Amino acid sequence: QGCDSTGRFGACVCIDSDGGIIIVGADGGVDGGKDAAGGGGDAGGLLPADPMCDQPIDGCWQTCINNGTSTSSCQSSCTIGNGIGCYQLCIHNGTSTSSCQSTCGTSTACGQRGCYEVSAANGTSTSSAQSTCGTSTGLGQFACYTVAIKNATSTSSGESTCGTSTACGQRGCYALCIANKTSTSSCQSTCGTSTACGKVGCYDACIANGTSTSSCESTCGLSPDVCSECGTTETPKDACYRVCAANGTSTSSCASTCGT
């Protein structure tokens, strides 16, 4: 929405033909997916990458998916583990969010993320999803925003529901800002820039809104810290240079504004 769909300059939040959420990253890659066999979920590609959560589905759960076994029956035969297979089976079977959460659990970051994937697939409201799935982890907070985006929840309401107490929570909040076309200054006021990921997300909003480079740097700030928790590894300085590229700012002005 209102961005370079190649992802060359910044994150682009899109809604596919099935209502799933897709984000094209700054590297041009599409995060997430819909192939259950690959471990990705129908909650869409806005979910941040995580080595523990982005794994192939356990063979026992994959067999249940292939055979259309009920979620509760499969749970009695297969180990829950990190919950990836259990939640993907819920999506396959159309299991309700509350029933799925009761069966699969949300004691881990992967479990919370999977629960929100089911919520998005089931059309669960943002507030109900948050109440059921929780936001005690960064992945949980970010995943809550994917549901907020799918439900067209306002930025202020999404922030109040999903939270910004983690780096991923701040980054997810900016993704909601971009989807809602919220102004950069309002995004910063709502989502915060106390973390490197928050600052990077703020620069993404600048690109989506066409904010000037100097104004963006003043709003988002700079730091030497690296945002690495939410599917990307980037410093705020590098994100500032992405804004320069998007705005066609001169090299000398970029260096003066973003640092060297």
N, C-alpha and C positions, 0 to 999 in steps of 0.2 A: 504494500500500500504506500504509494507516494515515494518509492525508492528505486534504486537501480536493481532490477531483478536478477542481475548476475551476481549480486553480492560483492561487487568489486570495491565499493566504497564503504559499505556498512550492512548491518543486518536488515533483511527484508522479510517482514511478516506477511504471509499469504494464507489464504483459505482455499483448500482444494475442492474439487467437485463433490466430494463426499462430506464436506464440512470439517475435514481434518486440518490441523494447524501445521504449517511448514515454515521453517525459517531458513533463508539462504544466508550463510555466514559471510564474514568479511573475506574469507578465502575462496568464496565462490562455491563451497560445498554445501550440500543440503543435510542438515542435522536430522537424525531420527529417520522414521520411515514407517511402513505399514506391513512389512513382511514378518509375520509372527514367528516364522522359523528362524529369523535372524535376530530375534530378541528385541526388536523395535516394536513400538506399540501404536495403536490407532489413535492414541491421544495426540499424535502428531510430532513433527520434528522439532518443535520448540524446546523439547526437553534437553537439558545440558548433558553432554557426554560424561560418562563415568565408567572407569574400567571395571568396576564390580557389577554394575547394572547392565552394561552393554555387552552381554555375553550370549552365546547360543542357548536356547532353551534346553533344559535338562531332558534327556531322552525319555524318561518316564512321563513327564508332562507333555512332551511333544507327541508321544503315542496317544495320550488322552485327547489331544487336539485333533489328531488325525482320525481317531475313532469316534469323536463326538461324545466322549464320556462326560457325565455330569461333573461339575466342579467338586461337589461334596464326595462323590464316589472316588474320584481321582485322588483327592486329599487323603483318603484312607489308605491308599496304596503307595503314594509318592511322598517323598520328603519335601517340606516346604522350602528349605534352604533360604536363598535370598528373595524368594517370592516371585521371581520373574515368570517362571512357567505357570504358576498358579494364576497370576493376574492375566496373562495372555490367554489362558483357558477361559477365564471369566469373560473376556472380551469376545472370544469365539462363541461362547454359549449364550451370551447376552445376560449373564448373571447380574442381579441387582448390585449396586455399589455397596450397600450396607451388608448384604449377605457375603459378598466377595471379601470385604474387609474383615469380617468375622472369621472367614475361612483361611485367608491368606496372611493376615496380620499386617501391622504397620510399625513394627518395632525397629525396623532398619530404614536407612535412607532409600534403599531400593524398593522396599515395601511401600513407603509413602509415595514414591514416584509412580509405582505401578497402580496404586489405588487411584491416583488422579488420572491415569490413563483410562481406567475403567469409567471414572466419572465423566470424562470427556466423551467416551464412546456411548455412554448411557444418556447423555444430555442432562446430567445432574446439575442443579444450580450451584453457583460458586460457594455460597454460604454453607449449603448442605455438604458439598464435597470437602470443604475445609473442616467442618465439624466431624466428618467421618474419617478422613484421611490424616488430619493433623498437619502441623507446620513446625515441628520441633527440629527439623534438619534443613540445611540449605537446599537440598534437592526437593524436599517437600514444599518449601516456600516457592521455589521456581516453578515446580509443577502445578501448584495452585494457580499461578498466573496463566498457565496454558489453558486452564478451564475458564478463567476470567476472560481471556481473549476469545475463546470460542463462544462464550455467552454474551459477548459485547458488554461486559461489566464496565462501569465507569472507572477511570483511573483512581479517583479518590476512594471509591468503595472497594476496589480491588486491593489497594494498599491497606486499607483498614482490615480487610478480611484475611489477606495472605501474609502481610507483614514484610518488614524490611530489616529485620534484625541480623540477617546474614548477608554475606557478599552475593550469594546467588539470589537471595530475596530482592536485593536492590537491582540486580541485573534483570530479573524477571519483571519487576515493576516498570522498568524502562521499556521492555518489550511490549507491555500493555499500553504504555504511553504512545509508542509508535503505532500500534494497531488503532488506537483511539484518536490519533493525530493531535495529541495534546501538545501545547506549546512547550518549548525547551525549558523556559523559566519555571513554568508550572510543574513540569516533570521533575526538575531538580528540587523544587520545594517539597514535592510529595514523596519522591523516592529516595532522596538523599545522595550524598557523594562522600560518605565517610569511609568507603572502601575503594580499592582499585577497580573492582568490578562495577561499582556504582558509577565511578568516573567514566569508565569505558562505555557503560550503558548510556550515560549522559551524552557522550560524543555521538553515539549511534542516533540519539534523538535529534541532535544538531543536524546530522546529515539528512535525516528524514524530513526535517522542517526547513532545511535550507538556511539555517542560522549562520551568520558570518563567523569566520574563524576566530577573530578577536573576541567577539561577544561570547562565543562558545567556550573559549579558554577561560574567560572571566567567570562564566557560569559553572563550568564543570571542574576546573582546577587541574593541576598537574601533580604527579608524585612519581617517585622512582619504583614504587611497588608494582608487582605483576599481578594481573587478574588471571588466575589459572584454575579456578574452581568450577567454572560454569561453561565448559565446552569450548573454551578459547584460551589462548595464552597471549596476552597483550598488555603492554603498559599504557597508562593514560597518555603518555607522550606520543607513542605510536598511533594511538587513536586520534590524537590531535592532528597528526600528519594526514590521517585518512580524511579528516574534515578539509584540510588544505587541498588535497587532491580533488575532493568532490566540488570544492568551491573555485578551483583554479587559482588559488592564492599563489603568489610568487614565492620562489624559493627563499629569498631573503626575508620576506615577511613571515613565512612559516618558521624559519629558524629563530627569528626574533620572538615570535609568539609561543611556539611550542618547545623551544630549547634545542640544544644540540648535544 
